[in-house]
Amino acid sequence: MKKPLLGALALVLPLSLALVSCSKDEGALIIWHDKTDAVVEVLQAAIASALPEEKVEFVKRDAMTDQLKLVGNDSSSCPDMYIFAHDKIGLFATIGILEPLDDLIDPASYEDSVPLTLSAMEYQAVNYGLPLYYETTLFLYNKDLMNDDDPNLPDVPKTTEELYAYMQEYTDGRRYGFVEQHSTAYYASAWINGFGGEILHDDGSPGLNDPLVVESLEYHHKFIEYMPRTTADYATVNTLFLEESADAVIGGPWMIPSALEEGIDIGVAPMPTLPNGKELSPYSGVQGIQALRVKCADPARKARIKNVMEVMLDPSVQGELAIVSGCAPALNAAYEIEGVKDNEIVKAIEAQAATAVPMPSRPEMDIMWSELGKLLTDINMNNASIEETCQKYQEEAERLIEQMQ
């Protein structure tokens, strides 16, 4: 049995911390991130074990996008690398701050990764990041309220029509059969993608008035009649589920620890199938590591960056990252690691990857998040005409994107 990396490297973690220099040590490689301490500890331990002479400093940053836009081409201020979600890669590639990954690492060393993690790191056919782990939203349910294995309880809905019938039967003033953040763009995308719609086309043009987008919103609207209309934020959805006032939700793996703490017997099921035969297809977020072009201009430093990034190609490292983050590893080989291969949540995210869609990484997507959010609020909370509202925000998105050019 292969020993989990975190336990195996626990003895070397103090050494890794000793190797982490202060910010005044110009010889250290600097990695910006927005991750938990547990994720950073895994990476520190792995680097200390594989590269005991290397100096690396992990620096946590808020508003990392804005900071990288400001200093990404300034070698005196920018980091050597950063760890972040993939959806800003298009922006950073456009402003020219990223080093192509294939200039650092042999593509053969990471090609056996979950396909969506590889496509997420590409922008205009160039790979700019090494994927580490990824997440998707999941269909989560309370096993004490719906359960395929209990003849005294209703079954978990397999289709959206079954889900709708369940909501009609089990929703009253105190209980909801199903809730979600219906007017948040990230969550609504599962319905749009499932219908074959595209919020943003590959060429950077908005798709808010496309027939399939309109159709998805018209279909989805009937479900919202049985959900909270005006308070569909994360706090409301999470609280309803934790208080057992909602039987099922669409939520991320980040909801699971708090549910377990509350004693909820939580289940994870495949996304319900739409009338067109396709499952709801949520967006996925891929966490990866990218290198800054200006730092790679120095051959010696580029070689050190390469060595550090290659440490993260160890399946054991990615397996431990998945365990501590509650996500799924990018490398296929990591799914054989103890603690990963039998992890219910990891397996659920892996299965969901078959239908999940990587969040678009084009710079125009910043506009689309905002415009789609306003569109959803008008339709779902204010009962605006779906077709007219889609046209209204399509035109506004086109105007704003044109201003970007």
ZAZA-371304 format. One record per residue (C-alpha): residue in one letter; chain; x, y, z. Coordinates in Angstrom, 1 decimal, padded with zeros to 4 digits. Each point is the difference from the previous one (the first is absolute). Example, Ala and Ser with C-alpha at 12.3 -4.5 7.8 and 13.67 -1.06 7.14 Angstrom:
BEGIN
   type   mol       px       py       pz
      A     A    012.3   -004.5    007.8
      S     A    001.4    003.4   -000.7
END
This chain:
BEGIN
   type   mol       px       py       pz
      M     A    000.0    000.0    000.0
      K     A    001.4    003.4   -001.0
      K     A    000.3    002.3    003.0
      P     A   -001.9    003.4   -000.5
      L     A    002.4    002.7   -000.8
      L     A   -001.1    002.4    002.8
      G     A    000.8   -002.6    002.7
      A     A    003.3   -001.0   -001.7
      L     A    001.2    003.5   -000.3
      A     A   -001.1    001.2    003.5
      L     A    003.6   -000.5    001.3
      V     A    001.5    002.2   -002.7
      L     A   -002.6    002.8    000.3
      P     A    002.1    001.9    002.6
      L     A    002.9   -000.1   -002.4
      S     A   -002.1    001.4   -002.8
      L     A   -001.1    002.9    002.3
      A     A    003.6    000.7    000.8
      L     A    000.7    000.2   -003.7
      V     A   -002.8    002.6   -000.6
      S     A    001.8    003.3    000.0
      C     A   -001.3    003.4    001.0
      S     A   -001.1    002.3   -002.8
      K     A    003.3    001.9    000.2
      D     A    001.9   -003.0   -001.3
      E     A    000.2    000.7   -003.7
      G     A    001.4   -003.5   -000.7
      A     A   -003.3   -001.7    001.0
      L     A   -002.6   -001.0   -002.5
      I     A   -003.2    001.8    000.8
      I     A   -003.4   -001.8   -000.5
      W     A   -003.2    002.1    000.5
      H     A   -003.2   -001.9    000.9
      D     A   -003.4    000.3    001.6
      K     A   -000.1   -003.5    001.4
      T     A   -000.5   -001.5    003.5
      D     A    002.9   -000.7    002.3
      A     A   -000.6   -003.7   -000.5
      V     A    000.6    000.3   -003.8
      V     A    003.1    002.0    000.5
      E     A    001.4   -002.4    002.6
      V     A   -000.3   -002.9   -002.5
      L     A    002.0    002.0   -002.6
      Q     A    002.6    001.2    002.5
      A     A    000.6   -003.6    001.1
      A     A    000.2   -001.3   -003.5
      I     A    002.5    002.6   -001.1
      A     A    002.1   -000.4    003.1
      S     A    000.2   -003.7   -000.6
      A     A    000.8    000.1   -003.7
      L     A    002.1    003.2   -000.1
      P     A    001.6    000.4    003.5
      E     A    002.3    002.8   -001.2
      E     A   -002.7    002.1   -001.6
      K     A   -001.4    003.1    001.7
      V     A   -003.7    000.6   -000.6
      E     A   -002.3    002.5    001.6
      F     A   -003.8   -000.4   -000.2
      V     A   -001.8    003.4    000.3
      K     A   -003.7    000.2    000.5
      R     A   -001.7    002.8   -002.1
      D     A   -003.4    001.4   -000.1
      A     A   -001.2    001.6   -003.2
      M     A    002.7   -001.9   -001.9
      T     A   -001.5    000.8   -003.4
      D     A    000.3    003.8    000.5
      Q     A    003.5   -000.4    001.5
      L     A    001.3   -002.1   -002.9
      K     A   -001.5    002.5   -002.5
      L     A    002.0    002.7    001.7
      V     A    003.4   -001.7    000.5
      G     A    000.0   -003.1   -002.2
      N     A    002.7    001.5   -002.3
      D     A    002.1    001.5    002.8
      S     A    002.7   -002.4    001.0
      S     A    000.7    001.9    003.2
      S     A   -003.6   -000.4    001.2
      C     A   -001.6   -003.0   -001.6
      P     A    000.2   -003.6    001.3
      D     A    001.8   -002.8   -001.9
      M     A   -003.2   -002.1    000.0
      Y     A   -003.6    000.2    001.3
      I     A   -002.6   -002.6    000.8
      F     A   -003.5    001.0   -000.9
      A     A   -003.2   -001.0   -001.8
      H     A    000.3   -000.3   -003.8
      D     A   -002.6    002.5   -001.1
      K     A    002.3    003.0   -000.1
      I     A    002.6   -001.7   -002.2
      G     A   -001.5    001.7   -003.1
      L     A    000.4    003.4    001.6
      F     A    003.5   -000.6    001.1
      A     A    001.1   -001.5   -003.3
      T     A   -001.5    003.0   -001.8
      I     A    002.0    002.5    002.0
      G     A    003.1   -002.1   -000.6
      I     A    001.1   -001.0    003.5
      L     A   -000.1   -003.8   -000.2
      E     A    002.7   -002.5   -001.1
      P     A   -001.4   -002.8   -002.2
      L     A    000.2   -003.2    002.0
      D     A    001.5   -002.0   -002.9
      D     A    003.0    002.3    000.2
      L     A    000.6   -001.3    003.5
      I     A   -001.2   -003.6    000.1
      D     A   -000.2   -002.8   -002.4
      P     A   -003.7   -000.4   -001.0
      A     A    000.4   -003.8    000.3
      S     A    000.4    000.4    003.7
      Y     A   -003.5    001.3    000.6
      E     A   -002.0   -001.2   -003.0
      D     A   -001.6   -002.8    002.1
      S     A   -002.2    002.4    001.8
      V     A   -003.8    000.3    000.2
      P     A   -000.8    001.6   -003.4
      L     A   -002.0    002.9    001.3
      T     A    002.9    001.1    002.1
      L     A    002.3    000.1   -003.0
      S     A   -002.5    002.0   -002.1
      A     A   -000.6    002.4    002.9
      M     A    003.7    001.0   -000.1
      E     A    000.0    000.8   -003.7
      Y     A   -000.6    003.4   -001.6
      Q     A    000.1    000.3   -003.8
      A     A    001.6   -003.4   -000.3
      V     A    002.9    000.7    002.5
      N     A    000.2   -001.7    003.4
      Y     A    000.9    002.5    002.7
      G     A   -000.4   -002.0    003.2
      L     A    000.6   -003.3    001.7
      P     A   -003.4   -001.2    001.4
      L     A    000.1   -001.3    003.5
      Y     A   -003.6   -000.7    001.1
      Y     A   -003.5    001.0   -000.9
      E     A   -003.5    000.3    001.3
      T     A   -003.6    000.0   -001.3
      T     A   -003.4    000.5    001.6
      L     A   -001.8   -003.1    001.1
      F     A   -003.5   -001.3    000.6
      L     A    000.0   -000.3    003.8
      Y     A   -002.9   -001.5    002.0
      N     A   -001.0   -001.0    003.5
      K     A   -000.2   -003.7    000.2
      D     A   -002.5    000.2    002.9
      L     A   -002.5    001.7   -002.4
      M     A    000.6   -001.7   -003.3
      N     A    001.7   -003.3   -000.4
      D     A    000.0   -002.7   -002.7
      D     A    000.8   -002.7    002.5
      D     A   -002.8    000.8    002.5
      P     A   -003.5   -001.1   -001.1
      N     A   -001.6    002.4    002.4
      L     A    001.6    003.0   -001.7
      P     A   -000.3    001.5   -003.5
      D     A    002.7   -000.8   -002.5
      V     A    002.6    002.5   -001.0
      P     A   -001.2    001.6   -003.3
      K     A    001.8   -001.2   -003.1
      T     A   -001.5    002.5   -002.4
      T     A   -000.9    003.7    000.2
      E     A   -003.6   -000.9   -000.5
      E     A    000.1   -002.4    003.0
      L     A    001.7    002.8    001.9
      Y     A   -002.8    002.4   -000.9
      A     A   -002.6   -002.5    001.1
      Y     A    001.9   -000.5    003.3
      M     A    000.1    003.7    000.6
      Q     A   -003.7    000.3   -000.6
      E     A   -000.8   -002.7    002.5
      Y     A    002.5    000.8    002.8
      T     A    000.1    003.8   -000.1
      D     A   -002.1    002.0    002.5
      G     A    000.4    003.0    002.1
      R     A    002.6   -001.7    002.3
      R     A    001.8   -002.4   -002.4
      Y     A    001.4    000.1   -003.5
      G     A    000.5   -003.1   -002.1
      F     A    003.0    001.6   -001.8
      V     A    001.8    003.3    000.1
      E     A    002.9    001.6   -001.8
      Q     A    001.5    003.4   -000.7
      H     A   -002.3    000.4   -003.0
      S     A    000.9    003.6   -000.7
      T     A    003.8   -000.4    000.2
      A     A    001.7   -000.4   -003.3
      Y     A    002.4   -002.8    001.1
      Y     A   -002.9   -002.2    001.1
      A     A   -002.4    000.9   -002.9
      S     A    002.7   -001.1   -002.4
      A     A   -000.8   -003.6    000.7
      W     A   -003.4    000.4   -001.6
      I     A    001.2    002.1   -002.9
      N     A    002.9   -002.4   -000.8
      G     A   -002.3   -003.0    000.3
      F     A   -002.3    001.5   -002.7
      G     A    003.1    000.5   -002.2
      G     A    000.0    003.8    000.5
      E     A    003.2    002.1    000.3
      I     A    000.2    003.0    002.2
      L     A    003.1    001.1   -001.9
      H     A    001.0   -001.4   -003.4
      D     A    003.5   -001.1   -000.9
      D     A    000.5    003.1   -002.0
      G     A   -000.7    002.2    002.9
      S     A   -003.6    001.0   -001.0
      P     A   -002.8   -000.2    002.5
      G     A   -002.7   -002.6   -000.3
      L     A   -002.7    001.3    002.3
      N     A   -002.7    000.2   -002.7
      D     A    000.8   -003.3   -001.7
      P     A   -003.1   -002.2   -000.3
      L     A    001.5   -002.7    002.2
      V     A    000.8    002.4    002.8
      V     A   -003.5    001.4   -000.2
      E     A   -001.5   -003.5    000.0
      S     A    002.1   -001.0    003.0
      L     A   -001.2    003.0    002.0
      E     A   -003.6   -000.5   -000.9
      Y     A    000.2   -003.7    001.1
      H     A    001.8    000.9    003.2
      H     A   -002.5    002.6    001.0
      K     A   -002.6   -002.4    001.1
      F     A    002.3   -001.5    002.6
      I     A    000.6    003.4    001.6
      E     A   -003.7    000.2    000.9
      Y     A    000.8   -002.6    002.7
      M     A    003.1    001.7    001.4
      P     A    000.7    003.1    002.0
      R     A   -000.4    002.8   -002.6
      T     A    001.7    003.0    001.6
      T     A    002.7   -001.6    002.2
      A     A    001.7   -002.6   -002.2
      D     A    003.5    000.8    001.2
      Y     A    002.6   -002.5    001.3
      A     A   -000.8    000.8    003.7
      T     A   -003.7   -000.8   -000.5
      V     A    000.5   -003.2   -002.0
      N     A    002.6   -001.2    002.5
      T     A   -002.1    000.8    003.0
      L     A   -003.1   -001.7   -001.4
      F     A    002.0   -003.1   -000.7
      L     A    001.7    000.0    003.4
      E     A   -003.3    000.5    001.8
      E     A   -001.5   -002.9   -001.9
      S     A   -002.5    002.4   -001.6
      A     A    001.2   -000.9   -003.5
      D     A    000.2   -003.6   -001.1
      A     A    002.5    000.5   -002.8
      V     A    002.2    002.8   -001.4
      I     A    002.5    000.6   -002.7
      G     A    003.1    001.1    001.7
      G     A    003.8   -000.4    000.1
      P     A    002.1   -002.4    002.0
      W     A    000.6    002.9    002.4
      M     A   -003.5   -000.5    001.4
      I     A    000.7   -003.6    001.1
      P     A    002.2    000.6    003.2
      S     A   -002.6    002.2    001.6
      A     A   -002.8   -002.4   -000.8
      L     A    001.9   -002.9    001.6
      E     A    000.7    002.1    003.0
      E     A   -003.8    000.5    000.4
      G     A   -000.5   -003.7   -000.1
      I     A   -001.6   -000.1   -003.5
      D     A    000.3   -003.3   -001.8
      I     A    000.9    001.6   -003.3
      G     A   -000.1   -001.8   -003.3
      V     A    001.4    000.9   -003.4
      A     A   -001.9   -000.9   -003.2
      P     A    000.5    000.6   -003.7
      M     A   -001.5    003.2   -001.3
      P     A   -003.6   -000.6   -001.2
      T     A   -000.6   -000.6   -003.7
      L     A   -001.8    002.7   -002.1
      P     A   -002.8   -000.8   -002.4
      N     A    002.6    000.1   -002.9
      G     A    001.8   -003.0    001.6
      K     A    003.0    002.0    001.3
      E     A    000.9    000.6    003.6
      L     A    000.2    003.4    001.6
      S     A    003.6    001.0   -000.9
      P     A    001.6    002.3    002.6
      Y     A    003.0    002.1   -000.5
      S     A    003.3   -001.4    001.5
      G     A    002.8    002.0    001.5
      V     A    003.5   -001.3   -000.4
      Q     A    002.7    001.0    002.4
      G     A    003.5    000.1   -001.6
      I     A    003.4    001.6    000.2
      Q     A    001.2    002.5   -002.5
      A     A    003.5    001.7   -000.5
      L     A    000.6    003.6   -000.7
      R     A    001.7    000.8   -003.3
      V     A    002.2    002.8    001.3
      K     A    001.6   -002.3    002.6
      C     A    000.6   -002.8   -002.5
      A     A    002.1    002.4   -002.1
      D     A    002.9   -000.9    002.4
      P     A    001.1   -003.5   -001.1
      A     A    001.3   -001.0    003.4
      R     A   -003.3    001.1    001.7
      K     A   -002.0   -001.7   -002.7
      A     A    001.8   -003.3    000.7
      R     A   -000.9    000.4    003.7
      I     A   -003.7    000.8   -000.8
      K     A    000.0   -003.1   -002.2
      N     A    001.3   -002.2    002.8
      V     A   -002.6    001.2    002.4
      M     A   -002.9   -000.5   -002.4
      E     A    001.2   -003.5   -000.8
      V     A   -000.3   -000.9    003.7
      M     A   -003.8    000.5   -000.4
      L     A   -000.1   -002.6   -002.7
      D     A    000.3   -002.7    002.6
      P     A   -003.3   -001.8    000.3
      S     A    000.4   -000.3    003.7
      V     A    000.3    003.8    000.3
      Q     A   -003.2    000.6   -002.1
      G     A   -001.8   -002.7    002.0
      E     A    000.8    001.7    003.3
      L     A   -001.0    003.3   -001.4
      A     A   -003.4   -001.4   -001.0
      I     A   -000.5   -001.5    003.4
      V     A    000.7    003.2    001.9
      S     A   -001.9    002.2   -002.4
      G     A   -003.1   -002.2   -000.4
      C     A    000.5    000.0   -003.7
      A     A    001.2   -002.5   -002.7
      P     A    003.6   -000.4   -001.3
      A     A    000.9    000.9   -003.6
      L     A    002.3   -002.9   -000.6
      N     A   -001.7   -003.3   -000.7
      A     A    002.6   -002.0    001.9
      A     A   -000.9    001.9    003.2
      Y     A   -003.3   -001.9    000.1
      E     A    001.9   -003.1    001.1
      I     A    001.4    001.7    003.1
      E     A   -001.3   -001.2    003.4
      G     A   -002.5    002.5    001.3
      V     A   -001.0    001.0   -003.5
      K     A   -001.2   -003.1   -001.7
      D     A   -002.7   -000.7    002.6
      N     A   -000.9    003.6    000.7
      E     A   -003.7    000.5   -000.8
      I     A    000.3    003.7   -000.7
      V     A    003.0   -000.4   -002.3
      K     A   -001.8   -002.8   -001.9
      A     A   -003.1    002.2   -000.4
      I     A    002.0    002.9   -001.4
      E     A    001.9   -002.4   -002.3
      A     A   -003.3   -001.4   -001.3
      Q     A   -001.4    003.6   -000.4
      A     A    003.1    000.9   -002.1
      A     A   -001.6   -002.0   -002.9
      T     A   -002.6    002.7   -000.5
      A     A    001.5    003.0    001.8
      V     A    001.2    003.0   -002.1
      P     A    003.1    002.0    000.9
      M     A   -000.8    003.6    000.8
      P     A    000.9    002.1   -003.0
      S     A    003.3    001.7    000.5
      R     A   -000.3    002.8   -002.6
      P     A    000.2    003.5    001.3
      E     A   -003.5    000.7   -001.2
      M     A   -001.4   -002.4    002.7
      D     A    000.4    002.6    002.7
      I     A   -002.8    002.0   -001.8
      M     A   -002.1   -003.1   -000.5
      W     A    000.0   -000.9    003.7
      S     A   -001.4    003.4    000.8
      E     A   -002.5    000.2   -002.8
      L     A   -001.3   -003.5    000.5
      G     A   -000.4    000.7    003.7
      K     A   -002.2    003.0   -000.7
      L     A   -001.9   -001.9   -002.6
      L     A   -000.8   -002.8    002.4
      T     A   -001.1    002.4    002.7
      D     A   -002.4    001.8   -002.4
      I     A   -001.5   -003.3   -001.2
      N     A   -000.1   -002.1    003.1
      M     A   -000.6    002.6    002.7
      N     A   -001.9    002.7   -001.9
      N     A   -001.9   -002.1   -002.5
      A     A    001.3    001.9   -003.0
      S     A   -000.7   -001.4   -003.5
      I     A    002.7   -002.6   -000.7
      E     A    000.4    000.6   -003.7
      E     A    000.0    003.8    000.3
      T     A    002.4   -000.1    003.0
      C     A    002.4   -002.3   -001.9
      Q     A    000.1    002.4   -002.9
      K     A    000.5    003.0    002.3
      Y     A    003.0   -001.4    001.7
      Q     A    001.4   -001.5   -003.2
      E     A    000.1    003.5   -001.4
      E     A    001.6    001.4    003.1
      A     A    002.6   -002.8    000.1
      E     A    000.9    000.7   -003.6
      R     A    000.4    003.7    000.7
      L     A    002.3   -000.6    003.0
      I     A    002.1   -002.6   -001.9
      E     A    000.4    002.4   -002.9
      Q     A    001.3    002.6    002.5
      M     A    002.6   -002.5    001.2
      Q     A    001.6   -000.4   -003.5
END
